[in-house]
Amino acid sequence: PVSRTVFAALGRESRRARFLAFEAGSEGSIGIARVALASAGASTFTSDDSLSRAAVSPPPPFAGTAAFDHGPGREKSWTGSLAVSFLGEPRVPLAGSPFQALLARSW
């Protein structure tokens, strides 16, 4: 089986923060894709001007929080209890290992 989970947050420049989780996988020869979307007030996604720290606390179907920290050099961490509930797949973790994190001003 193949599996991939992605989480994205957008919002620093608007009054609303938007959150997306996507999970793709397979069971045998069947491909499965799950998507979750939410929006909330801008305070649910915060970051500093230097893009070295950020925090998210999205609304349902998400649960928990996560924090991004860009340490010295290339060290980055993405930690917390953040999870999402997809149809047929409750409480999928979205932070910690094995996630890689990136914080940017635009895509």
PDB file as gemmi writes it, atoms N, CA and C in Angstrom:
CRYST1    1.000    1.000    1.000  90.00  90.00  90.00 P 1                      
ATOM      1  N   PRO A   1       0.819  -1.204   0.000  1.00  0.00           N  
ATOM      2  CA  PRO A   1       0.000   0.000   0.000  1.00  0.00           C  
ATOM      3  C   PRO A   1       0.860   1.265   0.000  1.00  0.00           C  
ATOM      4  N   VAL A   2       0.360   2.282  -0.667  1.00  0.00           N  
ATOM      5  CA  VAL A   2       1.018   3.577  -0.729  1.00  0.00           C  
ATOM      6  C   VAL A   2       0.192   4.554   0.088  1.00  0.00           C  
ATOM      7  N   SER A   3       0.855   5.481   0.809  1.00  0.00           N  
ATOM      8  CA  SER A   3       0.112   6.423   1.635  1.00  0.00           C  
ATOM      9  C   SER A   3       0.848   7.757   1.706  1.00  0.00           C  
ATOM     10  N   ARG A   4       0.080   8.848   1.734  1.00  0.00           N  
ATOM     11  CA  ARG A   4       0.663  10.192   1.866  1.00  0.00           C  
ATOM     12  C   ARG A   4      -0.368  11.085   2.540  1.00  0.00           C  
ATOM     13  N   THR A   5       0.067  11.846   3.539  1.00  0.00           N  
ATOM     14  CA  THR A   5      -0.810  12.782   4.231  1.00  0.00           C  
ATOM     15  C   THR A   5      -0.176  14.166   4.203  1.00  0.00           C  
ATOM     16  N   VAL A   6      -0.980  15.171   3.863  1.00  0.00           N  
ATOM     17  CA  VAL A   6      -0.495  16.550   3.749  1.00  0.00           C  
ATOM     18  C   VAL A   6      -1.424  17.466   4.541  1.00  0.00           C  
ATOM     19  N   PHE A   7      -0.850  18.450   5.226  1.00  0.00           N  
ATOM     20  CA  PHE A   7      -1.617  19.476   5.917  1.00  0.00           C  
ATOM     21  C   PHE A   7      -1.110  20.830   5.459  1.00  0.00           C  
ATOM     22  N   ALA A   8      -2.009  21.775   5.188  1.00  0.00           N  
ATOM     23  CA  ALA A   8      -1.628  23.130   4.801  1.00  0.00           C  
ATOM     24  C   ALA A   8      -2.511  24.136   5.520  1.00  0.00           C  
ATOM     25  N   ALA A   9      -1.926  25.269   5.873  1.00  0.00           N  
ATOM     26  CA  ALA A   9      -2.655  26.372   6.492  1.00  0.00           C  
ATOM     27  C   ALA A   9      -2.303  27.649   5.742  1.00  0.00           C  
ATOM     28  N   LEU A  10      -3.291  28.492   5.523  1.00  0.00           N  
ATOM     29  CA  LEU A  10      -3.102  29.750   4.805  1.00  0.00           C  
ATOM     30  C   LEU A  10      -3.882  30.822   5.534  1.00  0.00           C  
ATOM     31  N   GLY A  11      -3.273  31.993   5.733  1.00  0.00           N  
ATOM     32  CA  GLY A  11      -4.098  32.988   6.365  1.00  0.00           C  
ATOM     33  C   GLY A  11      -3.470  34.253   6.855  1.00  0.00           C  
ATOM     34  N   ARG A  12      -2.220  34.391   6.903  1.00  0.00           N  
ATOM     35  CA  ARG A  12      -1.602  35.553   7.521  1.00  0.00           C  
ATOM     36  C   ARG A  12      -2.080  36.881   6.942  1.00  0.00           C  
ATOM     37  N   GLU A  13      -2.391  36.949   5.682  1.00  0.00           N  
ATOM     38  CA  GLU A  13      -2.754  38.207   5.035  1.00  0.00           C  
ATOM     39  C   GLU A  13      -4.268  38.471   4.993  1.00  0.00           C  
ATOM     40  N   SER A  14      -5.079  37.588   5.497  1.00  0.00           N  
ATOM     41  CA  SER A  14      -6.528  37.786   5.418  1.00  0.00           C  
ATOM     42  C   SER A  14      -7.157  37.729   6.810  1.00  0.00           C  
ATOM     43  N   ARG A  15      -8.442  37.983   6.867  1.00  0.00           N  
ATOM     44  CA  ARG A  15      -9.160  37.916   8.144  1.00  0.00           C  
ATOM     45  C   ARG A  15      -9.516  36.492   8.527  1.00  0.00           C  
ATOM     46  N   ARG A  16      -9.388  35.567   7.595  1.00  0.00           N  
ATOM     47  CA  ARG A  16      -9.729  34.168   7.845  1.00  0.00           C  
ATOM     48  C   ARG A  16      -8.505  33.297   7.624  1.00  0.00           C  
ATOM     49  N   ALA A  17      -8.375  32.277   8.410  1.00  0.00           N  
ATOM     50  CA  ALA A  17      -7.353  31.252   8.193  1.00  0.00           C  
ATOM     51  C   ALA A  17      -8.043  30.062   7.539  1.00  0.00           C  
ATOM     52  N   ARG A  18      -7.377  29.447   6.610  1.00  0.00           N  
ATOM     53  CA  ARG A  18      -7.931  28.285   5.919  1.00  0.00           C  
ATOM     54  C   ARG A  18      -7.010  27.092   6.150  1.00  0.00           C  
ATOM     55  N   PHE A  19      -7.632  25.930   6.329  1.00  0.00           N  
ATOM     56  CA  PHE A  19      -6.893  24.713   6.640  1.00  0.00           C  
ATOM     57  C   PHE A  19      -7.322  23.601   5.691  1.00  0.00           C  
ATOM     58  N   LEU A  20      -6.357  22.812   5.264  1.00  0.00           N  
ATOM     59  CA  LEU A  20      -6.612  21.702   4.345  1.00  0.00           C  
ATOM     60  C   LEU A  20      -5.806  20.496   4.792  1.00  0.00           C  
ATOM     61  N   ALA A  21      -6.445  19.354   4.809  1.00  0.00           N  
ATOM     62  CA  ALA A  21      -5.739  18.086   5.018  1.00  0.00           C  
ATOM     63  C   ALA A  21      -6.118  17.165   3.873  1.00  0.00           C  
ATOM     64  N   PHE A  22      -5.145  16.446   3.379  1.00  0.00           N  
ATOM     65  CA  PHE A  22      -5.348  15.535   2.257  1.00  0.00           C  
ATOM     66  C   PHE A  22      -4.614  14.243   2.562  1.00  0.00           C  
ATOM     67  N   GLU A  23      -5.295  13.145   2.370  1.00  0.00           N  
ATOM     68  CA  GLU A  23      -4.680  11.834   2.559  1.00  0.00           C  
ATOM     69  C   GLU A  23      -4.955  10.998   1.317  1.00  0.00           C  
ATOM     70  N   ALA A  24      -3.913  10.450   0.754  1.00  0.00           N  
ATOM     71  CA  ALA A  24      -4.051   9.559  -0.397  1.00  0.00           C  
ATOM     72  C   ALA A  24      -3.420   8.229  -0.030  1.00  0.00           C  
ATOM     73  N   GLY A  25      -4.071   7.175  -0.419  1.00  0.00           N  
ATOM     74  CA  GLY A  25      -3.553   5.851  -0.127  1.00  0.00           C  
ATOM     75  C   GLY A  25      -4.137   4.833  -1.068  1.00  0.00           C  
ATOM     76  N   SER A  26      -3.782   3.608  -0.839  1.00  0.00           N  
ATOM     77  CA  SER A  26      -4.328   2.538  -1.656  1.00  0.00           C  
ATOM     78  C   SER A  26      -4.556   1.306  -0.794  1.00  0.00           C  
ATOM     79  N   GLU A  27      -5.537   0.560  -1.208  1.00  0.00           N  
ATOM     80  CA  GLU A  27      -5.808  -0.748  -0.621  1.00  0.00           C  
ATOM     81  C   GLU A  27      -5.955  -1.692  -1.784  1.00  0.00           C  
ATOM     82  N   GLY A  28      -4.933  -2.514  -1.969  1.00  0.00           N  
ATOM     83  CA  GLY A  28      -4.917  -3.357  -3.156  1.00  0.00           C  
ATOM     84  C   GLY A  28      -4.815  -2.479  -4.385  1.00  0.00           C  
ATOM     85  N   SER A  29      -5.675  -2.690  -5.341  1.00  0.00           N  
ATOM     86  CA  SER A  29      -5.633  -1.907  -6.574  1.00  0.00           C  
ATOM     87  C   SER A  29      -6.580  -0.699  -6.531  1.00  0.00           C  
ATOM     88  N   ILE A  30      -7.149  -0.427  -5.363  1.00  0.00           N  
ATOM     89  CA  ILE A  30      -8.089   0.678  -5.207  1.00  0.00           C  
ATOM     90  C   ILE A  30      -7.370   1.891  -4.610  1.00  0.00           C  
ATOM     91  N   GLY A  31      -7.484   3.043  -5.268  1.00  0.00           N  
ATOM     92  CA  GLY A  31      -6.938   4.286  -4.737  1.00  0.00           C  
ATOM     93  C   GLY A  31      -7.980   4.986  -3.885  1.00  0.00           C  
ATOM     94  N   ILE A  32      -7.544   5.554  -2.773  1.00  0.00           N  
ATOM     95  CA  ILE A  32      -8.447   6.246  -1.851  1.00  0.00           C  
ATOM     96  C   ILE A  32      -7.884   7.636  -1.585  1.00  0.00           C  
ATOM     97  N   ALA A  33      -8.727   8.663  -1.730  1.00  0.00           N  
ATOM     98  CA  ALA A  33      -8.340  10.034  -1.422  1.00  0.00           C  
ATOM     99  C   ALA A  33      -9.349  10.618  -0.450  1.00  0.00           C  
ATOM    100  N   ARG A  34      -8.854  11.254   0.598  1.00  0.00           N  
ATOM    101  CA  ARG A  34      -9.713  11.906   1.581  1.00  0.00           C  
ATOM    102  C   ARG A  34      -9.272  13.361   1.716  1.00  0.00           C  
ATOM    103  N   VAL A  35     -10.242  14.271   1.848  1.00  0.00           N  
ATOM    104  CA  VAL A  35      -9.950  15.700   1.963  1.00  0.00           C  
ATOM    105  C   VAL A  35     -10.782  16.283   3.096  1.00  0.00           C  
ATOM    106  N   ALA A  36     -10.179  17.165   3.866  1.00  0.00           N  
ATOM    107  CA  ALA A  36     -10.887  17.911   4.905  1.00  0.00           C  
ATOM    108  C   ALA A  36     -10.512  19.381   4.773  1.00  0.00           C  
ATOM    109  N   LEU A  37     -11.511  20.254   4.851  1.00  0.00           N  
ATOM    110  CA  LEU A  37     -11.310  21.695   4.741  1.00  0.00           C  
ATOM    111  C   LEU A  37     -11.992  22.400   5.899  1.00  0.00           C  
ATOM    112  N   ALA A  38     -11.424  23.509   6.337  1.00  0.00           N  
ATOM    113  CA  ALA A  38     -12.064  24.327   7.364  1.00  0.00           C  
ATOM    114  C   ALA A  38     -11.525  25.747   7.261  1.00  0.00           C  
ATOM    115  N   SER A  39     -12.318  26.691   7.746  1.00  0.00           N  
ATOM    116  CA  SER A  39     -11.833  28.066   7.865  1.00  0.00           C  
ATOM    117  C   SER A  39     -12.268  28.601   9.221  1.00  0.00           C  
ATOM    118  N   ALA A  40     -11.504  29.555   9.721  1.00  0.00           N  
ATOM    119  CA  ALA A  40     -11.779  30.120  11.043  1.00  0.00           C  
ATOM    120  C   ALA A  40     -11.137  31.501  11.116  1.00  0.00           C  
ATOM    121  N   GLY A  41     -11.302  32.163  12.229  1.00  0.00           N  
ATOM    122  CA  GLY A  41     -10.708  33.476  12.419  1.00  0.00           C  
ATOM    123  C   GLY A  41      -9.192  33.436  12.289  1.00  0.00           C  
ATOM    124  N   ALA A  42      -8.619  34.581  11.951  1.00  0.00           N  
ATOM    125  CA  ALA A  42      -7.179  34.674  11.711  1.00  0.00           C  
ATOM    126  C   ALA A  42      -6.350  34.240  12.915  1.00  0.00           C  
ATOM    127  N   SER A  43      -6.872  34.345  14.115  1.00  0.00           N  
ATOM    128  CA  SER A  43      -6.106  33.987  15.314  1.00  0.00           C  
ATOM    129  C   SER A  43      -5.822  32.491  15.417  1.00  0.00           C  
ATOM    130  N   THR A  44      -6.464  31.673  14.583  1.00  0.00           N  
ATOM    131  CA  THR A  44      -6.232  30.223  14.623  1.00  0.00           C  
ATOM    132  C   THR A  44      -4.964  29.814  13.865  1.00  0.00           C  
ATOM    133  N   PHE A  45      -4.321  30.789  13.192  1.00  0.00           N  
ATOM    134  CA  PHE A  45      -3.031  30.560  12.520  1.00  0.00           C  
ATOM    135  C   PHE A  45      -2.172  31.798  12.744  1.00  0.00           C  
ATOM    136  N   THR A  46      -1.162  31.688  13.583  1.00  0.00           N  
ATOM    137  CA  THR A  46      -0.295  32.818  13.873  1.00  0.00           C  
ATOM    138  C   THR A  46       1.139  32.482  13.503  1.00  0.00           C  
ATOM    139  N   SER A  47       1.891  33.520  13.120  1.00  0.00           N  
ATOM    140  CA  SER A  47       3.320  33.343  12.845  1.00  0.00           C  
ATOM    141  C   SER A  47       4.033  34.653  13.115  1.00  0.00           C  
ATOM    142  N   ASP A  48       5.338  34.567  13.343  1.00  0.00           N  
ATOM    143  CA  ASP A  48       6.107  35.788  13.548  1.00  0.00           C  
ATOM    144  C   ASP A  48       6.592  36.327  12.200  1.00  0.00           C  
ATOM    145  N   ASP A  49       7.041  37.572  12.183  1.00  0.00           N  
ATOM    146  CA  ASP A  49       7.456  38.211  10.934  1.00  0.00           C  
ATOM    147  C   ASP A  49       8.671  37.553  10.294  1.00  0.00           C  
ATOM    148  N   SER A  50       9.527  36.937  11.094  1.00  0.00           N  
ATOM    149  CA  SER A  50      10.728  36.303  10.542  1.00  0.00           C  
ATOM    150  C   SER A  50      10.462  34.893  10.013  1.00  0.00           C  
ATOM    151  N   LEU A  51       9.227  34.417  10.142  1.00  0.00           N  
ATOM    152  CA  LEU A  51       8.828  33.063   9.715  1.00  0.00           C  
ATOM    153  C   LEU A  51       9.637  31.971  10.416  1.00  0.00           C  
ATOM    154  N   SER A  52       9.985  32.228  11.669  1.00  0.00           N  
ATOM    155  CA  SER A  52      10.701  31.202  12.420  1.00  0.00           C  
ATOM    156  C   SER A  52       9.799  30.447  13.395  1.00  0.00           C  
ATOM    157  N   ARG A  53       8.593  30.982  13.636  1.00  0.00           N  
ATOM    158  CA  ARG A  53       7.643  30.316  14.530  1.00  0.00           C  
ATOM    159  C   ARG A  53       6.229  30.497  14.017  1.00  0.00           C  
ATOM    160  N   ALA A  54       5.412  29.478  14.224  1.00  0.00           N  
ATOM    161  CA  ALA A  54       3.993  29.549  13.869  1.00  0.00           C  
ATOM    162  C   ALA A  54       3.215  28.586  14.749  1.00  0.00           C  
ATOM    163  N   ALA A  55       1.920  28.839  14.863  1.00  0.00           N  
ATOM    164  CA  ALA A  55       1.045  27.950  15.624  1.00  0.00           C  
ATOM    165  C   ALA A  55      -0.310  27.885  14.933  1.00  0.00           C  
ATOM    166  N   VAL A  56      -0.921  26.712  14.948  1.00  0.00           N  
ATOM    167  CA  VAL A  56      -2.250  26.515  14.384  1.00  0.00           C  
ATOM    168  C   VAL A  56      -3.155  25.843  15.405  1.00  0.00           C  
ATOM    169  N   SER A  57      -4.420  26.228  15.360  1.00  0.00           N  
ATOM    170  CA  SER A  57      -5.454  25.597  16.193  1.00  0.00           C  
ATOM    171  C   SER A  57      -6.755  25.608  15.392  1.00  0.00           C  
ATOM    172  N   PRO A  58      -6.826  24.784  14.343  1.00  0.00           N  
ATOM    173  CA  PRO A  58      -7.991  24.814  13.449  1.00  0.00           C  
ATOM    174  C   PRO A  58      -9.246  24.208  14.086  1.00  0.00           C  
ATOM    175  N   PRO A  59     -10.414  24.584  13.534  1.00  0.00           N  
ATOM    176  CA  PRO A  59     -11.691  24.069  14.041  1.00  0.00           C  
ATOM    177  C   PRO A  59     -11.976  22.668  13.486  1.00  0.00           C  
ATOM    178  N   PRO A  60     -13.046  22.013  13.965  1.00  0.00           N  
ATOM    179  CA  PRO A  60     -13.426  20.707  13.415  1.00  0.00           C  
ATOM    180  C   PRO A  60     -13.612  20.769  11.907  1.00  0.00           C  
ATOM    181  N   PRO A  61     -13.247  19.718  11.211  1.00  0.00           N  
ATOM    182  CA  PRO A  61     -12.974  18.359  11.644  1.00  0.00           C  
ATOM    183  C   PRO A  61     -11.565  18.134  12.182  1.00  0.00           C  
ATOM    184  N   PHE A  62     -10.820  19.235  12.412  1.00  0.00           N  
ATOM    185  CA  PHE A  62      -9.491  19.130  13.013  1.00  0.00           C  
ATOM    186  C   PHE A  62      -9.637  19.154  14.524  1.00  0.00           C  
ATOM    187  N   ALA A  63      -8.621  18.647  15.208  1.00  0.00           N  
ATOM    188  CA  ALA A  63      -8.596  18.668  16.666  1.00  0.00           C  
ATOM    189  C   ALA A  63      -7.151  18.887  17.108  1.00  0.00           C  
ATOM    190  N   GLY A  64      -6.978  19.570  18.221  1.00  0.00           N  
ATOM    191  CA  GLY A  64      -5.641  19.784  18.755  1.00  0.00           C  
ATOM    192  C   GLY A  64      -4.958  20.993  18.151  1.00  0.00           C  
ATOM    193  N   THR A  65      -3.673  21.116  18.450  1.00  0.00           N  
ATOM    194  CA  THR A  65      -2.868  22.237  17.995  1.00  0.00           C  
ATOM    195  C   THR A  65      -1.514  21.725  17.516  1.00  0.00           C  
ATOM    196  N   ALA A  66      -0.802  22.587  16.781  1.00  0.00           N  
ATOM    197  CA  ALA A  66       0.561  22.251  16.360  1.00  0.00           C  
ATOM    198  C   ALA A  66       1.386  23.528  16.312  1.00  0.00           C  
ATOM    199  N   ALA A  67       2.691  23.373  16.480  1.00  0.00           N  
ATOM    200  CA  ALA A  67       3.599  24.516  16.463  1.00  0.00           C  
ATOM    201  C   ALA A  67       4.791  24.212  15.568  1.00  0.00           C  
ATOM    202  N   PHE A  68       5.187  25.234  14.814  1.00  0.00           N  
ATOM    203  CA  PHE A  68       6.362  25.169  13.951  1.00  0.00           C  
ATOM    204  C   PHE A  68       7.457  26.011  14.591  1.00  0.00           C  
ATOM    205  N   ASP A  69       8.680  25.486  14.597  1.00  0.00           N  
ATOM    206  CA  ASP A  69       9.816  26.231  15.122  1.00  0.00           C  
ATOM    207  C   ASP A  69      11.009  25.990  14.211  1.00  0.00           C  
ATOM    208  N   HIS A  70      11.553  27.082  13.671  1.00  0.00           N  
ATOM    209  CA  HIS A  70      12.752  26.992  12.831  1.00  0.00           C  
ATOM    210  C   HIS A  70      13.925  27.339  13.726  1.00  0.00           C  
ATOM    211  N   GLY A  71      14.668  26.323  14.122  1.00  0.00           N  
ATOM    212  CA  GLY A  71      15.814  26.525  14.995  1.00  0.00           C  
ATOM    213  C   GLY A  71      17.033  26.980  14.211  1.00  0.00           C  
ATOM    214  N   PRO A  72      18.214  26.811  14.790  1.00  0.00           N  
ATOM    215  CA  PRO A  72      19.443  27.227  14.109  1.00  0.00           C  
ATOM    216  C   PRO A  72      19.707  26.384  12.856  1.00  0.00           C  
ATOM    217  N   GLY A  73      20.295  27.026  11.864  1.00  0.00           N  
ATOM    218  CA  GLY A  73      20.622  26.304  10.628  1.00  0.00           C  
ATOM    219  C   GLY A  73      19.381  25.793   9.938  1.00  0.00           C  
ATOM    220  N   ARG A  74      19.394  24.516   9.617  1.00  0.00           N  
ATOM    221  CA  ARG A  74      18.262  23.904   8.922  1.00  0.00           C  
ATOM    222  C   ARG A  74      17.309  23.157   9.851  1.00  0.00           C  
ATOM    223  N   GLU A  75      17.529  23.267  11.145  1.00  0.00           N  
ATOM    224  CA  GLU A  75      16.679  22.557  12.105  1.00  0.00           C  
ATOM    225  C   GLU A  75      15.268  23.128  12.104  1.00  0.00           C  
ATOM    226  N   LYS A  76      14.279  22.251  11.951  1.00  0.00           N  
ATOM    227  CA  LYS A  76      12.876  22.635  11.994  1.00  0.00           C  
ATOM    228  C   LYS A  76      12.117  21.602  12.805  1.00  0.00           C  
ATOM    229  N   SER A  77      11.099  22.045  13.504  1.00  0.00           N  
ATOM    230  CA  SER A  77      10.233  21.088  14.199  1.00  0.00           C  
ATOM    231  C   SER A  77       8.780  21.435  13.934  1.00  0.00           C  
ATOM    232  N   TRP A  78       7.959  20.417  13.894  1.00  0.00           N  
ATOM    233  CA  TRP A  78       6.511  20.532  13.711  1.00  0.00           C  
ATOM    234  C   TRP A  78       5.904  19.576  14.719  1.00  0.00           C  
ATOM    235  N   THR A  79       5.477  20.109  15.861  1.00  0.00           N  
ATOM    236  CA  THR A  79       5.046  19.266  16.968  1.00  0.00           C  
ATOM    237  C   THR A  79       3.648  19.641  17.432  1.00  0.00           C  
ATOM    238  N   GLY A  80       3.029  18.718  18.125  1.00  0.00           N  
ATOM    239  CA  GLY A  80       1.729  18.998  18.720  1.00  0.00           C  
ATOM    240  C   GLY A  80       0.782  17.827  18.620  1.00  0.00           C  
ATOM    241  N   SER A  81      -0.458  18.096  18.991  1.00  0.00           N  
ATOM    242  CA  SER A  81      -1.493  17.061  19.025  1.00  0.00           C  
ATOM    243  C   SER A  81      -2.431  17.140  17.823  1.00  0.00           C  
ATOM    244  N   LEU A  82      -2.103  17.954  16.826  1.00  0.00           N  
ATOM    245  CA  LEU A  82      -2.991  18.179  15.692  1.00  0.00           C  
ATOM    246  C   LEU A  82      -3.357  16.877  14.987  1.00  0.00           C  
ATOM    247  N   ALA A  83      -4.652  16.717  14.731  1.00  0.00           N  
ATOM    248  CA  ALA A  83      -5.170  15.531  14.031  1.00  0.00           C  
ATOM    249  C   ALA A  83      -6.406  15.956  13.246  1.00  0.00           C  
ATOM    250  N   VAL A  84      -6.812  15.111  12.318  1.00  0.00           N  
ATOM    251  CA  VAL A  84      -8.017  15.362  11.539  1.00  0.00           C  
ATOM    252  C   VAL A  84      -8.827  14.071  11.469  1.00  0.00           C  
ATOM    253  N   SER A  85     -10.137  14.216  11.400  1.00  0.00           N  
ATOM    254  CA  SER A  85     -11.005  13.055  11.222  1.00  0.00           C  
ATOM    255  C   SER A  85     -11.592  13.092   9.819  1.00  0.00           C  
ATOM    256  N   PHE A  86     -11.198  12.120   9.025  1.00  0.00           N  
ATOM    257  CA  PHE A  86     -11.753  11.936   7.689  1.00  0.00           C  
ATOM    258  C   PHE A  86     -12.888  10.927   7.789  1.00  0.00           C  
ATOM    259  N   LEU A  87     -13.760  10.918   6.809  1.00  0.00           N  
ATOM    260  CA  LEU A  87     -14.790   9.893   6.728  1.00  0.00           C  
ATOM    261  C   LEU A  87     -14.090   8.534   6.627  1.00  0.00           C  
ATOM    262  N   GLY A  88     -14.361   7.662   7.544  1.00  0.00           N  
ATOM    263  CA  GLY A  88     -13.761   6.328   7.542  1.00  0.00           C  
ATOM    264  C   GLY A  88     -12.354   6.271   8.103  1.00  0.00           C  
ATOM    265  N   GLU A  89     -11.821   7.390   8.589  1.00  0.00           N  
ATOM    266  CA  GLU A  89     -10.454   7.424   9.116  1.00  0.00           C  
ATOM    267  C   GLU A  89     -10.365   8.491  10.216  1.00  0.00           C  
ATOM    268  N   PRO A  90     -10.789   8.148  11.442  1.00  0.00           N  
ATOM    269  CA  PRO A  90     -10.800   9.144  12.514  1.00  0.00           C  
ATOM    270  C   PRO A  90      -9.410   9.397  13.106  1.00  0.00           C  
ATOM    271  N   ARG A  91      -9.195  10.638  13.556  1.00  0.00           N  
ATOM    272  CA  ARG A  91      -8.002  11.044  14.317  1.00  0.00           C  
ATOM    273  C   ARG A  91      -6.676  10.697  13.624  1.00  0.00           C  
ATOM    274  N   VAL A  92      -6.516  11.134  12.396  1.00  0.00           N  
ATOM    275  CA  VAL A  92      -5.260  10.953  11.662  1.00  0.00           C  
ATOM    276  C   VAL A  92      -4.278  12.026  12.133  1.00  0.00           C  
ATOM    277  N   PRO A  93      -3.107  11.653  12.664  1.00  0.00           N  
ATOM    278  CA  PRO A  93      -2.136  12.639  13.139  1.00  0.00           C  
ATOM    279  C   PRO A  93      -1.634  13.524  11.998  1.00  0.00           C  
ATOM    280  N   LEU A  94      -1.407  14.817  12.311  1.00  0.00           N  
ATOM    281  CA  LEU A  94      -0.909  15.772  11.319  1.00  0.00           C  
ATOM    282  C   LEU A  94       0.339  16.513  11.796  1.00  0.00           C  
ATOM    283  N   ALA A  95       0.929  16.096  12.899  1.00  0.00           N  
ATOM    284  CA  ALA A  95       2.133  16.749  13.412  1.00  0.00           C  
ATOM    285  C   ALA A  95       3.076  15.690  13.975  1.00  0.00           C  
ATOM    286  N   GLY A  96       4.308  16.081  14.157  1.00  0.00           N  
ATOM    287  CA  GLY A  96       5.318  15.159  14.679  1.00  0.00           C  
ATOM    288  C   GLY A  96       5.969  14.390  13.551  1.00  0.00           C  
ATOM    289  N   SER A  97       6.674  13.353  13.917  1.00  0.00           N  
ATOM    290  CA  SER A  97       7.351  12.507  12.933  1.00  0.00           C  
ATOM    291  C   SER A  97       6.295  11.678  12.214  1.00  0.00           C  
ATOM    292  N   PRO A  98       6.349  11.515  10.938  1.00  0.00           N  
ATOM    293  CA  PRO A  98       7.384  11.787   9.939  1.00  0.00           C  
ATOM    294  C   PRO A  98       7.142  13.054   9.127  1.00  0.00           C  
ATOM    295  N   PHE A  99       6.339  14.006   9.621  1.00  0.00           N  
ATOM    296  CA  PHE A  99       6.014  15.194   8.844  1.00  0.00           C  
ATOM    297  C   PHE A  99       7.209  16.115   8.675  1.00  0.00           C  
ATOM    298  N   GLN A 100       7.312  16.712   7.500  1.00  0.00           N  
ATOM    299  CA  GLN A 100       8.299  17.764   7.242  1.00  0.00           C  
ATOM    300  C   GLN A 100       7.522  19.062   7.134  1.00  0.00           C  
ATOM    301  N   ALA A 101       8.054  20.146   7.690  1.00  0.00           N  
ATOM    302  CA  ALA A 101       7.321  21.409   7.734  1.00  0.00           C  
ATOM    303  C   ALA A 101       8.032  22.502   6.940  1.00  0.00           C  
ATOM    304  N   LEU A 102       7.223  23.404   6.398  1.00  0.00           N  
ATOM    305  CA  LEU A 102       7.701  24.554   5.668  1.00  0.00           C  
ATOM    306  C   LEU A 102       6.787  25.723   5.988  1.00  0.00           C  
ATOM    307  N   LEU A 103       7.359  26.876   6.279  1.00  0.00           N  
ATOM    308  CA  LEU A 103       6.590  28.084   6.536  1.00  0.00           C  
ATOM    309  C   LEU A 103       7.045  29.119   5.516  1.00  0.00           C  
ATOM    310  N   ALA A 104       6.103  29.639   4.720  1.00  0.00           N  
ATOM    311  CA  ALA A 104       6.448  30.568   3.651  1.00  0.00           C  
ATOM    312  C   ALA A 104       5.412  31.677   3.553  1.00  0.00           C  
ATOM    313  N   ARG A 105       5.790  32.798   2.941  1.00  0.00           N  
ATOM    314  CA  ARG A 105       4.861  33.902   2.746  1.00  0.00           C  
ATOM    315  C   ARG A 105       3.870  33.625   1.633  1.00  0.00           C  
ATOM    316  N   SER A 106       4.253  32.863   0.631  1.00  0.00           N  
ATOM    317  CA  SER A 106       3.347  32.515  -0.470  1.00  0.00           C  
ATOM    318  C   SER A 106       3.792  31.195  -1.076  1.00  0.00           C  
ATOM    319  N   TRP A 107       2.957  30.634  -1.912  1.00  0.00           N  
ATOM    320  CA  TRP A 107       3.253  29.331  -2.532  1.00  0.00           C  
ATOM    321  C   TRP A 107       4.057  29.505  -3.771  1.00  0.00           C  
TER     322      TRP A 107                                                      
END                                                                             
